[in-house]
């Protein structure tokens, strides 16, 4: 399987969002790959887009199977959620469980006017009725493979495929 270049895919995603999202939409990245993508999108998409971060570890419905991530991150939402347009950002959309958990976590902080979902890669294989509003790429990926986003010291993103067990350990979850 040939994976798309993550940097080009990020540019494609930003292009799809330009002019389509609210000028003051808040970007909320799901730790950790979604946080990296949200930071970059805030620079690439015109408007005033403050960035926050969610760790969905305690809202997942499958942590009994996959376990908790070894390093739980802190949720940081440095803006008002009530009445805001929120764009949840994740690296890879797979089953939909991370997005569902993120929505649950987000509503702990208030009631947004609107929630949209932006993902770098939609790999299919949904277990929940969740679809991205914006996707940089759509790929068909075998269930026994995980897509893993990494970031180098310069902030450049890269995608790799790993066997599902290795990917879960590398990312700490199966999105």
Protein Blocks (a to p, Z undefined) as FASTA:
>chain_A
ZZddfklmmmmmmmmmgopacfklccddddfklmmmmmmmmmmpgcjdddddddfklmpc
klmmnopafbdcddddfbdfehpacddddfbdcklmmmmmmmmmmmmnoccfbdcdddfb
dgehiabdcddfbdfbdcdddfkbccdddddfkopacdddddfklmmmmnopaZZ
